């Protein structure tokens, strides 16, 4: 299976696009620090998904992916608390983050059984 057809990859990529769009409206202090950190974590998450899909030892990469997702959640929450994103934007991002987290967890559990 090609990695960019995976639902978890698509959901993560959509979240990355959303963060890129929101980043334009961040204050300068946050745009180049917290905004960049979130984007980098999501890109690292996408790379973990790619590696997990292309190797037999999926659990290692899926665990790393879950760790990146925790960092993303924390930083997006911080963006809302710092008034860089609206509550509505946060709610949309939170739904996407939850979807990605559930998919990663399910994939991790599935790979552990094998």
Residue pairs with C-beta under 8 A, 6 or more apart in sequence:
1 53
3 9
3 49
3 50
3 53
3 54
4 10
4 13
6 49
6 53
7 103
8 49
8 100
8 103
8 104
8 107
9 46
9 49
9 50
9 53
11 96
11 99
11 100
11 103
12 42
12 45
12 46
12 49
12 100
13 46
14 96
15 42
15 72
15 93
15 96
15 97
15 100
16 39
16 42
16 43
16 46
18 89
18 92
18 93
18 96
19 35
19 38
19 39
19 42
19 76
19 93
20 39
22 35
22 79
22 84
22 85
22 89
22 93
23 31
23 35
23 39
24 31
25 84
26 34
26 35
26 79
26 84
27 84
30 79
30 82
30 84
34 75
34 78
34 79
34 82
34 84
35 79
35 84
37 71
37 75
38 72
38 75
38 76
38 79
41 68
41 71
41 72
41 75
42 68
42 72
44 68
45 65
45 68
45 69
45 72
45 100
48 61
48 62
48 64
48 65
48 68
49 61
49 65
51 61
52 58
52 61
52 62
52 65
52 107
52 111
55 61
58 107
58 108
58 111
59 108
59 111
59 112
62 104
62 107
62 108
62 111
63 108
65 104
66 101
66 104
66 105
66 108
69 97
69 100
69 101
69 104
72 97
73 94
73 97
73 101
76 85
76 90
76 93
76 94
76 97
77 90
79 85
79 90
80 86
80 87
80 89
80 90
85 93
